[in-house]
Amino acid sequence: MMRWLRASLLLAPMCMPACRLAEAKKCHEQMAQAQAVVNAVEGNSLSSVEDSIQAVRKAQGVCRDAGRDSEAKQLAQAAEQLEAHAALIKQHQAEKSREKLTPEQLEALVKRGDPRCPRGQAYKHADSEKEIRCTGPQIADMTRDQAAKYFAARGFHFVKQDDPKVLSAEYGAERYVFHYPDTAGRSRCTCLVLYPAPGIPWQEAVSRATSIFPNRLENGGTVKLRSGPKALKVDEKNNVIRIGDCGS
């Protein structure tokens, strides 16, 4: 992965007349600095990967402001890959930090599943490598407290909304926007608007949020959640997913 990222940050040639502009020069200078940081990244170090994300995002902003759309897009793609890698590191760290279990406790967890992660997902126990099923609430069915706790643990950033009943969690280009009937922590989500990470098909994104197999999903149909069936509408052109009563 790191090798791919480094290749994605190859600098654009400096021979074009527009590159003589001060803004374009600054864009390429920032790209060079970001490339140096990415080249030195330690793939297993969260702080190292986060430093590289910051450098790439900074360069992306400079290039965007300079009107260098091609370079800005290239940098955005690299940042998204780095952010996905950082999420994996955080997930591995969380799994390693789970409390030590006795053999009896581990067998019970294997048999009954783990209610702390969303139904339909699974992970391998760090010490035994045994697969643990997740039996918690489906993401699209989470209460406000459940969603806040789950996405905070995964390193998502919460974006303040004008409507306090809305909870928006994002990590790079991936975003989950939960709409609740009120601000109570136990209120259940009535509408989830999901923006998958680039390259993720809508069927896969919906499957992760609902635990329903991708081949059983139909745009315009319904998804079965623990709280009952909810409408599924997908803007396939823009890859925007709406689950529940999201209006027109």
N, C-alpha and C positions, 0 to 999 in steps of 0.2 A: 504493500500500500504506500509506504513512504517513497519508494522508488517512482511510483506513478505520480505522486504529488509533485515530486521534484521535476519530473518531465513536464508536468502541466504548467509550470511557472517559467518556461523558457521565454526569455525576453523577446519582444517584437523587434524586428530590425529597425535601426535608427536612420535608414536612408530616405524615409518619406519626408517631403517638405514640411508637413504639419508637425513633425516631431521636433522641429527647430523652435517651436513655440515654448515659452517658459513653462506653461502648464503641462505640456506633453513631456517635457524633460523631467519635471518633478515626478510625474507618474512613473516613468521608467526608473528613476532613482529609487522610488519607494518599492517598485517591483524587485529591483536588485537587492535591496535590503531584506525584503520579505523572503526572497529566494535563499539568501544566506542563512536566515533563521531556520527555514524549512530543511535546508541541507544538513543542518546540525541537530535536527530534532532527534530526541531519544524516544523511540516508539513505545516504550513501556512506562515512560514518565509522564504523568498527567500534567505537571507544571510545564514541562518542556513542550508538550503538544498545545497547551493553552497559550503559551507565549507565541507559538507559531501562528495560531489562529488570530491572535491580536495583531500580529505583524501583517498578515495577509489581509485582514479586514481593513486595516489602516490604509494599506496600498490600494485596496478596492475603492475606498472612499475618495482618495486623491485622484485616481484615474477616472472615476465616475464624474467628479467635479470638473475634470479637464476635458470631458466629452469623449474620452477614450473608451467607448462602449465595449469594444472587442476585448481589451485588456481587463476591464472591470468584470466582464462576464467570466473570463478565464480565471480570474482571482476568486470570484464567487464560488465557482465549481470546486476549486482547490480548498477553500475554507469549509465548504459543506462536507467534503471528504474528511478533513481534519476533525471537524465537529463530530462526525459519526464515529471516528476512531476514538475521540475523547469519551464519548458516551459508552463505548465498549469497555474502556479502561475503568470508568466509574462503576459499570455493572460488575466487572470482575472484582473490583475492590469491595463492593458491597457484599458479594457472595463470600469472599474470604473473611469478611468481618462478622459473618453470622456466628452466633454463639456455638460453642462446642456442644455437640450432642452425644449422648450415650448411645450405644448400639440399639437399645430399645426405642429411644426417642427418634433415631434416624429411621428405623423400620416403620414406625408409626407415621412419620412424615412422608415416606415413600408411599405408604398405603393410603393415607387420607388426603395428601396434597398440602400445599402451603396457601393459606388464605391471605397472605400478605402481598401476593402478586396476582395480576388479572387472569381470570379463567381463560383457558385456551392457550396459555403460554407455558413454558417449562424451563428449567435450568438444571445444571449438573451440580450436585453437592461438591464443594471445594475439596473436601478430604477423601470422600469415598468414590467420587465420580458417578454416583447413582443419580438417575434422573428424577427430579421432583416436579410433579405436576402442580400448576397454579390453580387454585380453586377460589380466588377472590372475585370481587365484582368485575363484570365486563367494563372496559373503559367507558363505553358509551352509556353505561348505566350507573356511573359513579356519583355519589353524593358530592357536595362541594368539599367537605373535609377530606373525603377519600381521594378525590382528584388532586387537591392541593398537596397532600402528603405524598402521593405516588409520584407526581411530576417533580416535586422538590427533591426527592431522593434520587431522581434520575438526572438532576442537574439542569432542568429546564428553567427558563427565565419567565417570570410572570409580568405581563404587560398591563399596566393600569388602564382601566376602561372608564369611559364616561358613565356607563351604566354599572352600578355596583353589583347588580345581579349577574354580571358576566365575568367569567374567569377565563383568562387567555394565557396559555402556557406555550412557549416556543423554544426551540433549540435549532439555531440556524434557520433553514428554510422550512422546517417542520413545525406545524402549529396546530394546537387544539384549542378551540373556542367553545366553552361550555356556557349554555344559557340556562339559568335557574329561575324558578318562579319568585324567589325572594333571596335574602342573603343568609338564611339559616344554614348552618353547617350540615344538617342532615337532609336538606332538600335534595331531591333527585333531579338529575339533568333532564330537561325537557327537549333540548335541541343541542346537538353537537355539530359544529362546523369544523371539518378537518381538512388541513392543507398538508398532504404528504410531502416527504422529502423528494427532491427531483429523482426521477428514475424509478420510483416506487409505483407500480400499477395500482389503480384505485381498488381493485379487488383485494390485493394484499393488505392495503391500508385498512380497509373495512374489516377484513378478517382479524387483524390484530386488535381492532377496537371492539369487536363483537364476539370473537371466538367461533365464528361461522366459517366453514370451509369456503375458499374463494369460488369454487365451481358451483356453489349453491346460491350465489349472490346474483341478483338481477336489478339493474338500474330501473328505478320506478316501482320496485317491489317493496317488500317489508323485511325487516330483520327481527328475529325473535330474541328478546332480552329477558332477563329474569323478571323485570317489572312489567313485561308485556310486549307485544309487537310494536315496532316503530317504522315509519316510512323511511325509505332510502332513496335519495335523489343525488345524482352525480352529474356535475358539469364536466363532461369528459374532455372538452376542449381545453379548459383551464385547470383540470384536475382538482376540483373543489368538491368535497363530499358533505352532504347534509343528512344527518340521521335524527329523526324525530319530528316534532312539530316546529318547523323552522320558518313557517310562513311561505309566501310565494317566492 
